[in-house]
Amino acid sequence: MDALWRRGPSPVDEIIADAAPGQGWSDATVKALIGRLLKKGALESVREGGRVRYRPLVARDDYLAAESQGFLDRMFGGELAPFVSHFSERGRLTPADVARLKALIEKLDDDG
């Protein structure tokens, strides 16, 4: 999906060239993933100029929101605080991370 969000509608060979090397996937794996995404309604195929191009039907922000919430629901009972606590307790938050979180919380408080 990331390849299509970045590139726009693309034929399978371009998706493979973009996605496969970075993930260590074979051509068959990428094609299988495209097939699953088509069945789920996340992609559509469009014939353009004699080639089939695939394009995302799900916006990146909508996908991230759904996946993020699903992860929180499965792993942390839908709550964000235990997620952040998990990282802070294991020393995974850098001072820059903490500063960004504080700024976000301050902005949320200011926005009411």
Stockholm file with secondary structure:
# STOCKHOLM 1.0

chainA/1-112         MDALWRRGPSPVDEIIADAAPGQGWSDATVKALIGRLLKKGALESVREGGRVRYRPLVARDDYLAAESQGFLDRMFGGELAPFVSHFSERGRLTPADVARLKALIEKLDDDG
#=GR chainA/1-112 SS CHHHHHHCSEEHHHHHHHHHHHHTCCHHHHHHHHHHHHHHTSEEEEEETTEEEEEESSCHHHHHHHHHHHHHHHHHTTCHHHHHHHHHHTTCCCHHHHHHHHHHHHHHHHHC
#=GC SS_cons         CHHHHHHCSEEHHHHHHHHHHHHTCCHHHHHHHHHHHHHHTSEEEEEETTEEEEEESSCHHHHHHHHHHHHHHHHHTTCHHHHHHHHHHTTCCCHHHHHHHHHHHHHHHHHC
//
